[in-house]
Amino acid sequence: MVSRGLLPSWPLLRFLARARRTSLWTELKPLLTLRRNRSTFQVKTGQSNMNPQPPVLFQMATGYWLSQAIYVAAKLGLADLLKDGPKSCDVLAAATGADKQSLFRLMRALSSARVFAHLQNDSFALASAGESLQSNVPGSLRAIVMSIGEIHYQAWGDLLHSIQTGSPAFNKVFGTGLFEYLQRNPEAADTFNRGMTDVSSMLAYAVLMAYDFSGISAIVDVGGGQGKLLRSILQLNPQIKGTVFDLEPAIEMTKQHLGSDACGGRCSAIAGDFFDSVPEGADAYILSGVIHDWDDDHGIRILKTAAERWLEMEDSCWWKWLCPMPMQSVSVSFSISTCW
């Protein structure tokens, strides 16, 4: 007898059947395969006591060693260099302009974390975790890892200031708020926006599997960035029209991504400030990855502005990543407003 818990749910099967008839399947299939491989992968060894682990608290305190090593790998584009097969450290050093000996130590360290695989003759290959460091692949995390390793990492380095003063560490480190900084630094903004688009791609599938959009005719994605989440929703729900709403610099990029005939003309982009107002006329509003970027006062202002529209309709959508309390075996969200 097959355990009921092993059977996929009907909403999931319905979603997969519909997705296979759209262009979403090209991107979704590799993600499902990657997820399956990671969930079934186990390391078996008979030498579990040969390499004792440091105290757990020490591992927590030095976690940034690994996170910055992963950032450097992303910045140098090492996963892209290895996508076609193993390469020697000499080749990787020449391609990246890195010091050979230092790069070898980095690759060996990341191999111990199963990001890469250390092979014979001091060559290296991509391991399962490292596949997501490639550019322009389904499930790519390269851009967001680069953003975390640069501006986010520096802000978190001054967390003590936030705790002692109640003020964002980011403002102290960079002399301005996050979004003002991004407007003044196009390269950082591009990396940040690409990273958020990649994260939205993965979030979109979870949303599509969990929520029934059949009764909705128009959606506004508030703070929707480049519109990846909304576009995914529209692709699978041809009865819906959608609007991406964000600041002017973000909307300029959004229009480039949308093109002239996005989702058959059903997706538009409008510039504005969600502290002042949000577009009217929709029967669903999305706030995804928005509220956590602000302190309580600003978050309340955003919700009050959106509430003016929510009160006019019967339904509203608000998706957030939640950190369970007490925290057990979870990583703290990089976008906690304490440092912003």
KEKE-142460 format. One record per residue: x, y, z of N, C-alpha, C in turn. Coordinates in steps of 0.02 Angstrom, whole numbers, plus 50000, padded with zeros to 5 digits. Layout:
N
> n.xx/n.yy/n.zz/ca.xx/ca.yy/ca.zz/c.xx/c.yy/c.zz
> X/Y/Z/X/Y/Z/X/Y/Z $
...
//
This chain:
340
> n.xx/n.yy/n.zz/ca.xx/ca.yy/ca.zz/c.xx/c.yy/c.zz
> 50043/49940/50000/50000/50000/50000/50044/50062/50000 $
> 50026/50111/49960/50064/50173/49956/50040/50220/50011 $
> 50088/50247/50049/50070/50294/50102/50038/50356/50072 $
> 49985/50378/50103/49949/50437/50078/49994/50498/50079 $
> 50040/50500/50129/50084/50558/50135/50133/50564/50078 $
> 50145/50507/50041/50192/50509/49986/50159/50532/49921 $
> 50094/50534/49919/50060/50554/49858/50056/50630/49852 $
> 50070/50657/49793/50064/50729/49783/49991/50752/49789 $
> 49981/50812/49812/49914/50838/49821/49882/50854/49754 $
> 49815/50856/49752/49780/50872/49690/49796/50942/49665 $
> 49799/50995/49708/49819/51061/49682/49887/51061/49648 $
> 49934/51022/49677/50001/51018/49647/49998/50985/49578 $
> 49961/50929/49573/49955/50895/49509/49921/50939/49457 $
> 49870/50975/49479/49835/51021/49432/49882/51075/49408 $
> 49922/51103/49454/49970/51155/49436/50020/51128/49385 $
> 50048/51068/49399/50098/51040/49354/50069/51026/49284 $
> 50008/51002/49283/49976/50989/49218/49967/51053/49178 $
> 49947/51106/49212/49937/51170/49177/50003/51201/49156 $
> 50053/51194/49201/50118/51225/49187/50152/51193/49126 $
> 50140/51127/49116/50172/51093/49060/50148/51119/48993 $
> 50092/51153/48992/50064/51179/48929/50086/51251/48917 $
> 50130/51277/48961/50153/51347/48953/50229/51348/48951 $
> 50256/51407/48936/50329/51415/48935/50360/51411/49003 $
> 50319/51413/49057/50346/51406/49124/50380/51339/49135 $
> 50359/51287/49098/50385/51220/49109/50460/51215/49095 $
> 50485/51255/49047/50556/51254/49031/50598/51273/49091 $
> 50573/51320/49130/50609/51343/49189/50594/51301/49250 $
> 50532/51278/49256/50511/51242/49315/50541/51172/49319 $
> 50546/51137/49263/50569/51067/49264/50638/51060/49294 $
> 50688/51101/49275/50754/51094/49307/50752/51109/49382 $
> 50708/51155/49403/50703/51171/49474/50676/51112/49513 $
> 50626/51078/49486/50598/51019/49519/50650/50963/49523 $
> 50689/50955/49470/50742/50904/49471/50795/50920/49522 $
> 50814/50984/49525/50865/51005/49574/50840/50994/49644 $
> 50777/51010/49657/50748/51001/49723/50747/50927/49743 $
> 50729/50884/49695/50726/50812/49709/50796/50785/49725 $
> 50846/50806/49686/50914/50781/49698/50940/50802/49766 $
> 50925/50863/49785/50951/50888/49849/50917/50853/49908 $
> 50853/50838/49901/50816/50808/49956/50835/50735/49966 $
> 50861/50702/49914/50878/50632/49919/50952/50620/49930 $
> 50992/50673/49924/51065/50665/49929/51084/50656/50002 $
> 51123/50605/50016/51148/50593/50083/51221/50575/50078 $
> 51260/50597/50127/51330/50580/50130/51339/50525/50180 $
> 51367/50469/50157/51377/50412/50200/51452/50402/50211 $
> 51472/50397/50271/51543/50386/50287/51550/50346/50350 $
> 51601/50305/50351/51615/50266/50411/51665/50299/50456 $
> 51682/50362/50442/51733/50397/50480/51705/50460/50512 $
> 51645/50454/50540/51611/50512/50566/51649/50544/50624 $
> 51690/50505/50660/51726/50532/50717/51797/50554/50701 $
> 51817/50545/50637/51885/50563/50618/51895/50638/50611 $
> 51840/50674/50602/51844/50746/50593/51793/50781/50638 $
> 51806/50784/50703/51758/50812/50750/51743/50885/50734 $
> 51681/50905/50743/51659/50973/50728/51674/51019/50786 $
> 51688/51083/50772/51697/51132/50826/51632/51142/50863 $
> 51634/51175/50921/51572/51190/50957/51522/51226/50912 $
> 51458/51211/50922/51406/51240/50880/51408/51316/50880 $
> 51417/51346/50938/51418/51419/50943/51476/51448/50902 $
> 51533/51414/50902/51590/51436/50862/51573/51433/50788 $
> 51539/51379/50768/51519/51373/50698/51472/51430/50679 $
> 51426/51448/50723/51381/51504/50710/51420/51569/50703 $
> 51467/51581/50749/51504/51644/50750/51548/51652/50689 $
> 51570/51597/50661/51615/51601/50602/51577/51585/50537 $
> 51512/51587/50539/51473/51572/50479/51489/51617/50421 $
> 51511/51679/50435/51526/51725/50381/51587/51703/50341 $
> 51630/51660/50370/51686/51634/50330/51660/51599/50268 $
> 51611/51556/50278/51583/51519/50222/51542/51564/50176 $
> 51502/51608/50206/51459/51651/50165/51501/51696/50120 $
> 51556/51722/50145/51598/51765/50104/51637/51724/50052 $
> 51654/51663/50069/51687/51620/50019/51639/51606/49961 $
> 51576/51594/49976/51526/51584/49924/51517/51647/49883 $
> 51517/51705/49916/51512/51769/49880/51569/51778/49831 $
> 51631/51763/49852/51688/51771/49808/51682/51725/49748 $
> 51659/51664/49760/51648/51617/49704/51597/51644/49655 $
> 51544/51675/49682/51493/51704/49638/51521/51764/49600 $
> 51557/51806/49634/51585/51867/49603/51633/51849/49547 $
> 51674/51798/49557/51723/51778/49507/51691/51737/49450 $
> 51629/51717/49459/51595/51678/49407/51624/51607/49399 $
> 51646/51577/49455/51678/51512/49451/51630/51457/49428 $
> 51567/51460/49449/51519/51409/49428/51507/51412/49352 $
> 51506/51471/49324/51498/51477/49251/51558/51447/49214 $
> 51617/51454/49243/51677/51427/49211/51678/51350/49214 $
> 51642/51322/49262/51642/51249/49271/51579/51216/49242 $
> 51536/51254/49211/51472/51225/49188/51480/51171/49135 $
> 51535/51175/49096/51546/51126/49043/51591/51069/49064 $
> 51612/51069/49127/51653/51014/49151/51710/51038/49195 $
> 51746/50991/49226/51801/51008/49273/51855/51048/49239 $
> 51889/51090/49280/51946/51129/49256/51998/51130/49311 $
> 52060/51138/49292/52114/51143/49340/52114/51211/49373 $
> 52147/51216/49430/52151/51280/49464/52191/51330/49423 $
> 52240/51306/49384/52279/51350/49340/52233/51385/49290 $
> 52188/51347/49260/52142/51375/49210/52095/51425/49243 $
> 52069/51407/49302/52022/51451/49337/52056/51516/49358 $
> 52118/51511/49382/52154/51571/49403/52167/51616/49344 $
> 52186/51587/49287/52200/51627/49227/52136/51662/49202 $
> 52080/51626/49206/52017/51654/49181/51990/51710/49226 $
> 52004/51706/49290/51976/51755/49337/52026/51809/49358 $
> 52090/51799/49342/52141/51846/49362/52157/51842/49437 $
> 52141/51785/49467/52152/51775/49538/52220/51744/49552 $
> 52244/51751/49613/52305/51719/49634/52293/51644/49638 $
> 52336/51606/49605/52325/51534/49599/52321/51499/49667 $
> 52370/51513/49710/52372/51478/49774/52312/51496/49818 $
> 52293/51560/49819/52235/51581/49859/52171/51552/49831 $
> 52166/51551/49764/52106/51522/49733/52100/51448/49748 $
> 52157/51413/49748/52156/51341/49763/52128/51330/49834 $
> 52150/51371/49881/52125/51363/49950/52050/51378/49954 $
> 52028/51428/49917/51956/51444/49915/51916/51385/49887 $
> 51939/51358/49831/51904/51303/49799/51904/51241/49843 $
> 51959/51228/49877/51962/51170/49922/51914/51179/49981 $
> 51911/51240/50008/51865/51254/50063/51792/51244/50041 $
> 51775/51271/49983/51707/51264/49958/51691/51193/49937 $
> 51742/51154/49920/51730/51084/49906/51711/51047/49969 $
> 51740/51066/50026/51722/51035/50089/51650/51051/50108 $
> 51624/51106/50081/51554/51125/50093/51508/51100/50037 $
> 51535/51061/49990/51498/51030/49935/51470/51082/49886 $
> 51502/51140/49883/51485/51188/49830/51521/51167/49766 $
> 51584/51147/49773/51623/51119/49718/51646/51049/49737 $
> 51677/51014/49690/51705/50948/49703/51778/50948/49684 $
> 51821/50929/49731/51893/50927/49720/51911/50859/49690 $
> 51936/50859/49628/51951/50798/49592/52027/50786/49591 $
> 52048/50735/49555/52118/50720/49549/52154/50773/49509 $
> 52219/50776/49517/52262/50824/49481/52242/50896/49496 $
> 52215/50906/49557/52197/50974/49580/52150/51010/49531 $
> 52104/50973/49503/52052/51004/49463/51987/51005/49503 $
> 51940/51045/49481/51877/51055/49519/51818/51051/49471 $
> 51762/51029/49500/51699/51025/49462/51643/51054/49504 $
> 51587/51067/49472/51528/51091/49507/51498/51034/49548 $
> 51479/51049/49610/51440/51003/49650/51367/51027/49651 $
> 51324/50990/49682/51252/51005/49680/51237/51076/49703 $
> 51262/51095/49761/51247/51162/49788/51274/51217/49743 $
> 51330/51204/49710/51361/51256/49669/51324/51270/49604 $
> 51279/51226/49583/51243/51237/49521/51203/51302/49522 $
> 51179/51321/49581/51139/51382/49586/51182/51445/49582 $
> 51248/51439/49581/51292/51497/49574/51303/51514/49500 $
> 51275/51474/49455/51281/51490/49384/51235/51549/49367 $
> 51252/51583/49314/51211/51639/49290/51158/51612/49242 $
> 51100/51645/49243/51048/51633/49192/51027/51560/49187 $
> 51020/51527/49244/50992/51459/49246/50933/51460/49294 $
> 50884/51415/49284/50829/51411/49332/50855/51398/49402 $
> 50832/51438/49450/50855/51431/49518/50920/51466/49533 $
> 50944/51508/49488/51007/51544/49499/51003/51589/49561 $
> 51055/51586/49602/51061/51629/49660/51123/51673/49656 $
> 51155/51674/49598/51219/51710/49593/51211/51784/49609 $
> 51162/51817/49578/51155/51889/49588/51138/51907/49660 $
> 51092/51869/49691/51073/51886/49759/51130/51871/49807 $
> 51170/51819/49794/51229/51805/49835/51279/51862/49830 $
> 51287/51889/49770/51333/51946/49761/51308/52007/49799 $
> 51243/52020/49797/51215/52077/49833/51223/52067/49908 $
> 51209/52007/49932/51216/51993/50003/51289/52001/50025 $
> 51335/51977/49983/51406/51980/50002/51436/52048/49998 $
> 51402/52095/49968/51429/52163/49962/51392/52211/50009 $
> 51337/52240/49988/51306/52291/50029/51273/52262/50092 $
> 51242/52205/50087/51209/52176/50146/51260/52156/50199 $
> 51315/52127/50176/51367/52105/50222/51396/52163/50262 $
> 51408/52219/50228/51435/52277/50262/51386/52305/50313 $
> 51322/52306/50296/51272/52332/50343/51268/52288/50405 $
> 51267/52223/50395/51264/52177/50452/51326/52181/50496 $
> 51382/52202/50467/51443/52209/50506/51438/52262/50560 $
> 51388/52306/50555/51378/52358/50605/51312/52349/50641 $
> 51292/52286/50650/51230/52271/50685/51228/52301/50755 $
> 51286/52304/50788/51288/52332/50855/51260/52402/50857 $
> 51274/52442/50806/51247/52510/50803/51171/52509/50803 $
> 51141/52464/50764/51069/52459/50761/51039/52441/50828 $
> 51070/52394/50863/51043/52371/50926/51050/52425/50980 $
> 51105/52462/50978/51117/52513/51030/51076/52576/51019 $
> 51063/52593/50955/51030/52657/50940/50959/52649/50914 $
> 50942/52591/50888/50877/52582/50856/50875/52610/50785 $
> 50932/52632/50759/50936/52661/50692/50967/52610/50644 $
> 50948/52613/50580/50975/52565/50532/51051/52571/50525 $
> 51084/52514/50527/51157/52514/50518/51175/52532/50446 $
> 51132/52515/50399/51146/52530/50329/51157/52604/50319 $
> 51115/52646/50350/51122/52718/50342/51189/52743/50369 $
> 51211/52713/50424/51275/52733/50454/51334/52712/50410 $
> 51330/52652/50383/51386/52626/50343/51391/52661/50276 $
> 51334/52673/50243/51334/52700/50175/51314/52773/50171 $
> 51293/52802/50227/51275/52873/50227/51207/52889/50199 $
> 51168/52837/50184/51100/52847/50157/51062/52781/50164 $
> 50996/52784/50151/50956/52723/50155/50970/52676/50096 $
> 50945/52615/50101/50958/52564/50051/50935/52586/49981 $
> 50873/52608/49975/50846/52622/49909/50875/52686/49880 $
> 50891/52734/49923/50926/52794/49898/50996/52775/49873 $
> 51029/52730/49909/51095/52707/49889/51091/52672/49820 $
> 51041/52631/49811/51035/52595/49748/51021/52642/49690 $
> 50983/52695/49702/50970/52744/49649/51034/52780/49628 $
> 51081/52787/49675/51144/52823/49660/51199/52777/49634 $
> 51188/52711/49640/51240/52663/49621/51210/52611/49573 $
> 51210/52626/49509/51176/52583/49460/51201/52511/49460 $
> 51266/52500/49469/51292/52432/49468/51265/52391/49526 $
> 51265/52421/49586/51237/52386/49645/51162/52375/49635 $
> 51128/52424/49606/51056/52418/49594/51041/52362/49545 $
> 51081/52356/49493/51070/52303/49443/51079/52234/49475 $
> 51131/52226/49515/51142/52162/49549/51085/52146/49596 $
> 51064/52196/49635/51009/52187/49683/50944/52168/49647 $
> 50928/52204/49593/50865/52191/49557/50866/52123/49523 $
> 50923/52104/49494/50927/52038/49463/50920/51983/49516 $
> 50950/51995/49575/50945/51947/49629/50873/51939/49653 $
> 50839/51994/49661/50769/51991/49684/50724/51959/49631 $
> 50740/51969/49567/50702/51937/49514/50711/51861/49517 $
> 50773/51839/49529/50786/51767/49534/50749/51737/49593 $
> 50749/51772/49650/50713/51748/49709/50638/51745/49695 $
> 50613/51796/49661/50541/51798/49643/50522/51740/49598 $
> 50569/51719/49555/50555/51663/49510/50538/51601/49550 $
> 50577/51588/49602/50565/51529/49643/50503/51538/49687 $
> 50494/51597/49713/50435/51611/49754/50371/51604/49714 $
> 50375/51622/49650/50315/51620/49607/50284/51551/49605 $
> 50324/51500/49600/50297/51432/49595/50263/51411/49659 $
> 50292/51430/49716/50260/51414/49780/50192/51449/49785 $
> 50188/51511/49762/50126/51549/49764/50074/51517/49717 $
> 50095/51499/49657/50049/51470/49608/50022/51403/49631 $
> 50062/51365/49668/50039/51301/49694/49991/51309/49752 $
> 49998/51364/49789/49960/51372/49852/49897/51413/49845 $
> 49892/51455/49794/49837/51503/49791/49796/51495/49728 $
> 49731/51498/49734/49685/51492/49678/49667/51561/49652 $
> 49689/51577/49592/49678/51644/49563/49616/51645/49517 $
> 49577/51592/49517/49524/51587/49468/49471/51642/49473 $
> 49461/51671/49532/49410/51722/49540/49435/51793/49534 $
> 49496/51801/49511/49528/51868/49508/49534/51890/49436 $
> 49520/51953/49424/49525/51980/49355/49581/52031/49347 $
> 49603/52062/49402/49656/52113/49397/49698/52113/49461 $
> 49764/52116/49452/49811/52115/49508/49859/52174/49502 $
> 49876/52204/49559/49930/52252/49563/49985/52223/49608 $
> 50045/52218/49581/50103/52194/49620/50139/52256/49646 $
> 50128/52272/49710/50155/52333/49741/50228/52321/49759 $
> 50272/52364/49733/50344/52354/49744/50367/52292/49706 $
> 50340/52282/49646/50350/52220/49609/50415/52214/49571 $
> 50458/52265/49575/50523/52260/49542/50517/52249/49468 $
> 50550/52198/49442/50551/52185/49370/50492/52142/49348 $
> 50447/52126/49394/50383/52096/49375/50384/52021/49364 $
> 50435/51986/49387/50440/51914/49375/50382/51876/49408 $
> 50367/51891/49470/50313/51857/49506/50247/51867/49470 $
> 50232/51928/49452/50168/51943/49419/50164/51910/49351 $
> 50218/51911/49313/50217/51881/49246/50204/51806/49251 $
> 50232/51773/49302/50220/51702/49310/50147/51688/49326 $
> 50117/51731/49367/50046/51723/49383/50003/51732/49321 $
> 50019/51782/49280/49980/51796/49221/49987/51741/49168 $
> 50046/51712/49163/50056/51659/49114/50011/51599/49128 $
> 49999/51585/49191/49959/51527/49208/49885/51544/49217 $
> 49869/51609/49216/49800/51630/49226/49782/51682/49172 $
> 49763/51659/49113/49753/51704/49056/49694/51752/49064 $
> 49652/51742/49116/49595/51787/49127/49614/51850/49165 $
> 49677/51853/49190/49697/51908/49234/49738/51960/49197 $
> 49726/52023/49213/49769/52078/49193/49809/52101/49254 $
> 49871/52123/49242/49913/52141/49299/49952/52205/49289 $
> 49970/52237/49345/50009/52299/49344/50066/52293/49394 $
> 50127/52306/49371/50185/52311/49416/50190/52383/49438 $
> 50194/52394/49503/50197/52461/49531/50260/52469/49573 $
> 50303/52517/49554/50366/52527/49590/50392/52597/49575 $
> 50450/52613/49604/50481/52678/49592/50504/52684/49519 $
> 50513/52745/49497/50528/52759/49427/50590/52721/49401 $
> 50647/52721/49438/50706/52685/49412/50692/52610/49402 $
> 50655/52580/49448/50639/52509/49442/50591/52497/49383 $
> 50543/52542/49374/50494/52534/49320/50527/52540/49252 $
> 50578/52582/49246/50614/52587/49182/50643/52519/49163 $
> 50673/52485/49212/50700/52418/49200/50643/52368/49187 $
> 50588/52376/49223/50532/52330/49214/50505/52333/49143 $
> 50498/52393/49116/50472/52400/49048/50518/52367/48997 $
> 50584/52369/49009/50630/52335/48964/50620/52260/48966 $
> 50607/52233/49026/50596/52161/49034/50528/52140/49005 $
> 50479/52182/49014/50412/52165/48991/50406/52166/48915 $
> 50440/52213/48883/50433/52220/48811/50367/52254/48793 $
> 50352/52253/48729/50292/52289/48705/50229/52248/48709 $
> 50236/52182/48718/50176/52139/48718/50180/52088/48774 $
> 50192/52112/48834/50201/52067/48891/50136/52030/48907 $
> 50140/51964/48907/50082/51921/48922/50022/51940/48879 $
> 50035/51952/48816/49981/51969/48770/49950/52036/48784 $
> 49990/52082/48810/49965/52149/48825/49928/52153/48891 $
> 49930/52100/48931/49893/52099/48994/49934/52125/49053 $
> 49999/52141/49042/50042/52163/49098/50069/52232/49083 $
> 50057/52278/49129/50081/52347/49121/50125/52366/49181 $
> 50157/52423/49176/50201/52447/49230/50188/52520/49243 $
> 50179/52538/49306/50165/52607/49326/50214/52628/49381 $
> 50241/52688/49373/50287/52715/49423/50249/52754/49475 $
> 50272/52750/49538/50241/52787/49591/50274/52770/49658 $
> 50246/52798/49711/50273/52790/49778/50219/52759/49822 $
> 50231/52699/49848/50179/52665/49887/50167/52697/49955 $
> 50208/52746/49973/50193/52785/50034/50136/52835/50021 $
> 50126/52853/49958/50075/52902/49941/50010/52868/49918 $
> 50015/52821/49872/49956/52787/49846/49977/52726/49807 $
> 49928/52683/49792/49939/52626/49747/49884/52629/49694 $
> 49896/52600/49636/49846/52603/49582/49779/52572/49604 $
> 49725/52600/49580/49659/52574/49596/49634/52529/49540 $
> 49577/52499/49552/49544/52460/49500/49559/52386/49499 $
> 49601/52361/49546/49616/52290/49548/49575/52256/49602 $
> 49567/52190/49597/49533/52154/49650/49581/52109/49689 $
> 49647/52117/49678/49697/52084/49719/49761/52126/49718 $
> 49792/52133/49775/49854/52171/49781/49907/52126/49814 $
> 49967/52126/49785/50021/52085/49811/50074/52130/49843 $
> 50094/52112/49903/50151/52143/49936/50199/52086/49952 $
> 50247/52075/49908/50294/52020/49916/50365/52047/49925 $
> 50395/52033/49983/50462/52058/49996/50466/52133/50002 $
> 50415/52164/50031/50412/52237/50036/50415/52260/50109 $
> 50369/52237/50150/50362/52263/50218/50425/52253/50259 $
> 50459/52198/50249/50518/52184/50290/50576/52232/50277 $
> 50572/52272/50225/50626/52319/50210/50622/52383/50251 $
> 50569/52390/50292/50557/52453/50325/50546/52444/50401 $
> 50557/52498/50438/50542/52496/50509/50466/52496/50520 $
> 50445/52491/50582/50374/52484/50596/50333/52543/50571 $
> 50358/52604/50582/50320/52663/50561/50309/52665/50486 $
> 50362/52651/50448/50355/52652/50375/50313/52593/50351 $
> 50321/52535/50384/50281/52477/50365/50206/52490/50375 $
> 50189/52524/50430/50119/52541/50443/50093/52590/50390 $
> 50135/52637/50369/50115/52684/50317/50099/52648/50252 $
> 50140/52600/50234/50129/52562/50173/50063/52524/50177 $
> 50052/52491/50233/49991/52452/50242/49929/52496/50243 $
> 49934/52555/50274/49877/52601/50274/49860/52624/50203 $
> 49912/52639/50164/49901/52660/50095/49867/52605/50055 $
> 49894/52544/50063/49864/52487/50027/49795/52471/50052 $
> 49784/52482/50118/49718/52466/50148/49662/52508/50117 $
> 49679/52568/50093/49628/52609/50061/49600/52573/50000 $
> 49641/52534/49966/49617/52495/49909/49587/52429/49932 $
> 49617/52398/49983/49592/52334/50007/49520/52339/50032 $
> 49503/52396/50062/49436/52404/50088/49383/52406/50033 $
> 49407/52418/49972/49361/52423/49916/49347/52355/49884 $
> 49381/52302/49908/49372/52237/49876/49363/52184/49929 $
> 49348/52124/49906/49333/52069/49952/49395/52029/49969 $
> 49447/52033/49929/49504/51990/49939/49569/52029/49932 $
> 49621/52007/49965/49687/52036/49957/49739/51982/49967 $
> 49796/51991/49935/49849/51941/49940/49910/51974/49971 $
> 49939/51942/50020/49999/51969/50051/50044/51910/50068 $
> 50098/51902/50031/50143/51846/50042/50207/51870/50074 $
> 50227/51838/50127/50288/51855/50162/50324/51792/50181 $
> 50390/51795/50185/50429/51742/50215/50430/51754/50289 $
> 50411/51704/50327/50408/51712/50400/50463/51671/50432 $
> 50495/51700/50483/50546/51666/50522/50514/51638/50584 $
> 50509/51571/50592/50474/51542/50649/50507/51561/50715 $
> 50469/51568/50766/50493/51582/50833/50466/51529/50880 $
> 50509/51496/50921/50581/51508/50923/50615/51481/50860 $
> 50672/51509/50843/50706/51491/50781/50742/51424/50790 $
> 50727/51377/50748/50759/51312/50751/50778/51291/50680 $
> 50844/51285/50669/50870/51261/50605/50846/51303/50546 $
> 50842/51369/50555/50826/51412/50500/50878/51467/50496 $
> 50888/51494/50436/50935/51549/50428/50896/51614/50432 $
> 50925/51663/50467/50892/51727/50475/50889/51763/50409 $
> 50832/51792/50392/50823/51828/50329/50872/51886/50325 $
> 50907/51892/50267/50956/51945/50258/50924/52014/50257 $
> 50859/52018/50248/50826/52082/50238/50791/52107/50301 $
> 50812/52084/50359/50782/52108/50421/50793/52184/50426 $
> 50741/52219/50444/50743/52292/50441/50789/52322/50494 $
> 50812/52282/50542/50857/52308/50593/50918/52342/50563 $
> 50945/52312/50510/51005/52339/50479/50990/52387/50423 $
> 50928/52393/50405/50909/52440/50352/50894/52508/50381 $
//
